[in-house]
Amino acid sequence: MTRGVWKKDGTFRETPKVDFANDYLIVAEGINNYALSSTFLVLNSAEFENFSPAQVFTSRNGNWMNILLTMDRKNVTSTSLTYILPFTYRLDYHSAVEAQLVLTDSIHIDESTSRVKTPYITSFIDLEFFDFGPSASNR
C-alpha cells in the first residue's frame, strides 16, 4: 500500500524545433597552407593572414534544409574542406530543453580530376529535420 503517494509515469514524444543562425567555420586545407572563414570575429582577426571570404546560403523546403557553402580559395590548392555548423534545438511542449548541436564534416577534394579550375570552393549540404524553428536570414 502506497498510502496515497504514487509515481506518475508516462512517455511523451515531441518534434524538436531546429534553428540555424548562419554561424559557421570553414577551413580549406592544402598540402602546405590553408584558408579559413568564419562568423567568429575573434578567430578571423587572429587568423587574418589565412582569412578568406565565404558565404553560406540556406533554403528550407518542408523538412529539408539545403546549405550552400562558397569560399574563396585564396591561393590554396585544396585537398580537403572542413566545415562546422552549429544548430540550436528546442523541446518546449512537455519538457523545456534547449541545446546546441554541431554538424561537422571533412570533404576530400580531388582537384586533379576537375576540368574547371574556379576561384571558389563550393559544397552543397542537404539535411532533413522533423521540424524547423523560426527562419534565420542569410549572411
C-alpha positions in Angstrom: 0.0 0.0 0.0 1.4 3.4 -1.0 -0.7 5.5 1.5 -1.7 8.0 -1.3 1.7 8.5 -2.8 2.4 7.1 -6.2 4.8 7.7 -9.1 3.3 9.0 -12.3 4.9 7.5 -15.4 4.4 8.4 -19.0 6.1 8.5 -22.4 6.0 11.7 -24.5 7.3 12.3 -28.0 8.0 15.7 -29.3 9.4 17.1 -32.5 12.3 19.4 -31.8 12.5 22.9 -33.3 15.8 23.3 -35.1 17.3 26.8 -35.7 20.4 27.6 -37.8 21.7 31.1 -37.0 24.0 31.1 -40.1 27.2 30.7 -37.9 30.0 28.7 -39.5 33.6 27.8 -39.5 35.1 26.6 -42.8 38.7 25.5 -43.4 40.2 24.7 -46.8 43.4 22.8 -46.3 46.1 22.4 -48.9 49.4 20.5 -48.7 51.4 23.4 -47.2 48.8 26.0 -46.5 45.2 26.6 -45.5 42.5 29.2 -45.7 39.6 29.7 -43.2 36.5 31.7 -42.9 34.0 32.0 -40.0 31.4 34.2 -38.4 33.5 34.4 -35.3 35.3 37.8 -35.4 38.0 36.9 -32.8 39.1 33.9 -34.9 39.1 35.8 -38.1 41.2 38.5 -36.5 43.7 36.0 -35.1 44.0 34.2 -38.4 43.9 37.4 -40.6 46.7 36.2 -43.0 44.7 33.0 -43.7 41.2 34.5 -43.7 39.3 34.0 -46.9 35.8 35.4 -47.6 33.0 32.8 -47.6 29.2 32.8 -47.9 26.6 30.4 -46.5 23.2 30.3 -48.1 20.3 28.3 -46.7 16.9 27.4 -48.0 14.1 25.4 -46.5 11.6 23.2 -48.2 9.3 21.4 -45.7 11.5 19.2 -43.5 14.6 19.8 -45.7 17.3 22.4 -45.3 19.7 23.0 -48.1 23.0 24.7 -47.3 25.4 26.1 -49.9 28.9 26.9 -48.8 31.1 29.0 -51.1 34.6 30.1 -50.1 37.4 31.9 -52.0 40.4 29.7 -52.5 42.9 32.4 -51.6 45.8 30.6 -53.4 45.2 27.4 -51.6 45.3 24.2 -53.7 42.8 22.5 -51.6 42.9 18.8 -50.7 40.0 19.0 -48.1 37.2 21.2 -46.9 36.1 21.0 -43.3 33.0 22.8 -42.1 31.5 23.3 -38.7 27.8 24.4 -38.5 26.2 25.0 -35.1 22.5 24.5 -34.6 20.1 25.0 -31.7 17.3 22.7 -30.9 14.4 23.1 -28.5 11.8 21.0 -26.9 9.1 23.0 -25.2 5.8 21.1 -25.1 6.3 18.5 -22.3 9.8 19.5 -21.3 11.8 22.8 -21.5 15.0 21.7 -23.2 17.4 23.8 -25.3 20.7 22.5 -26.5 23.4 23.2 -29.1 24.5 20.6 -31.6 27.2 20.9 -34.2 27.2 19.4 -37.7 30.8 18.9 -38.9 32.3 17.0 -41.8 35.5 16.9 -43.9 35.2 16.6 -47.6 38.2 15.3 -49.7 38.7 17.5 -52.8 40.5 15.8 -55.7 41.4 18.7 -57.9 43.3 16.5 -60.3 40.0 15.2 -61.7 38.4 18.6 -62.1 38.2 20.0 -65.6 37.3 23.5 -64.5 39.5 25.4 -62.0 37.4 28.0 -60.3 38.5 30.7 -57.7 35.9 29.3 -55.3 35.3 26.1 -53.4 31.6 25.1 -53.3 29.8 22.4 -51.3 26.2 21.5 -51.0 24.7 20.0 -47.9 21.2 18.6 -47.7 19.7 18.0 -44.2 16.3 16.6 -43.2 14.8 17.5 -39.8 11.5 16.8 -38.3 10.6 20.5 -37.8 12.2 23.9 -38.0 12.0 26.9 -35.7 11.9 30.5 -37.0 13.7 31.2 -40.2 17.1 33.0 -40.0 18.3 35.4 -42.6 21.2 34.6 -44.9 24.6 36.3 -44.3 
